[in-house]
Amino acid sequence: MTTARRGLLRDKVTQAYVDIYGTEPVMLVAAPGRVNLIGEHTDYNDGFVLPCAIDYETIVAIGPRTGSQVDVVACDFDNERDSFDLDTPFAKQAAEWKNHVRGIAASLADKGLTLAGANIAIAGNVPQGAGLSSSASLGVALAKAFTELHQPGALDETELALTAQHSENNYVGCACGIMDQLVSARALAGSALQIDCRSLETKPITISEHLAVVVIHSGVQRGLVDSAYNERRLQCEQSAAHYGVAALRDLSIEQLEAQRAGLDSVSYRRARHVVTENARTLSAAEALIAGDLTTLSTLMAQSHVSMRDDFEITVPAIDRLVEIGAEFLGTTGGIRMTGGGFGGCVVAIVPKTKADALEAWVNQHYQTPDQGNALFFLCEPSGGVAVL
Ligand code: GLA
């Protein structure tokens, strides 16, 4: 399944490259999307996250060209083209995908790498606007492709992830944390990755072969994401300032309550989400290791409630979808919204033997806003960025 899907993508991007540039690419680089199992909006609070790379990915085909021009074709946007000169400063484009490519080139230059002209073709199968990090997979794949073409080995995986985040923050214009890029760069097949977003230390957490990671798209496209995201981030920083800590990661639950006076209720609830979510994320990793699905399902349910009531990033359709899934699973598996919020997907961790029945149950009880069935993605926990 996984191999067949990658094969199709590989053929598509290679064919586009050959058609347009008249020669074979010298390298193909693949980077995965991700689903976050638990630990939402904790990364930019220096906290803990537990994402898992998935077998939906972006592949970049690259080859050299003389001069300082970069030519790009985006297979997923009707073979739309872009062309820019590496010696010309970054200029924001109307098409978002172009900002990702130009932003990565600019970010690598910011890091002191010397790039030269390149021909590029891009194709991906990470659903866009679903909260599965299609952008991060694009950014990480591009950063690796440029680096390996011009200065092989110049950046390790963490530096590639930081470069991709730098591009998002400074060129694309999203104040995202490091989770998506880091897991896309450093994930190990068969595992989720526990990340300490302060030290950037990672710990692979094996996902038992008996478990399925199921992603279910609610059918609600994510909207107003950037403004709401940036607002949450600001509220977290304000709460941290109230408590006199560098980041909410440093706040204990006792301190959260004891020094609450003078903090407005919204900021208090934002802080409570982050503090409790950090604790849940660490416990969830332990539960996964122990194969304790009962505890995992409780933690994921609590995480969802906290996102709904304290962080206020869910929407009614997503709440309903989680409720329906939980009715079926009971304590035999966990389910919660995943990603930045305001639509998109939920993630469920269930025994493989239950995955089909879960799908049937959801189809029977849930309808997307346009009266259809929710889309199911049965995901393999996958490895990080790689030259194919
Ligand atoms: C988006 C961001 C991440 C993270 C999540 C929420 O995916 O890119 O950095 O903040 O939202 O957990």
Boltz pocket constraint, residues with backbone or C-beta under 6 A from the ligand:
constraints:
  - pocket:
      binder: B
      contacts: [[A, 36], [A, 39], [A, 40], [A, 41], [A, 42], [A, 43], [A, 44], [A, 131], [A, 176], [A, 177], [A, 178], [A, 179], [A, 180], [A, 339], [A, 340], [A, 341]]
      max_distance: 6.0
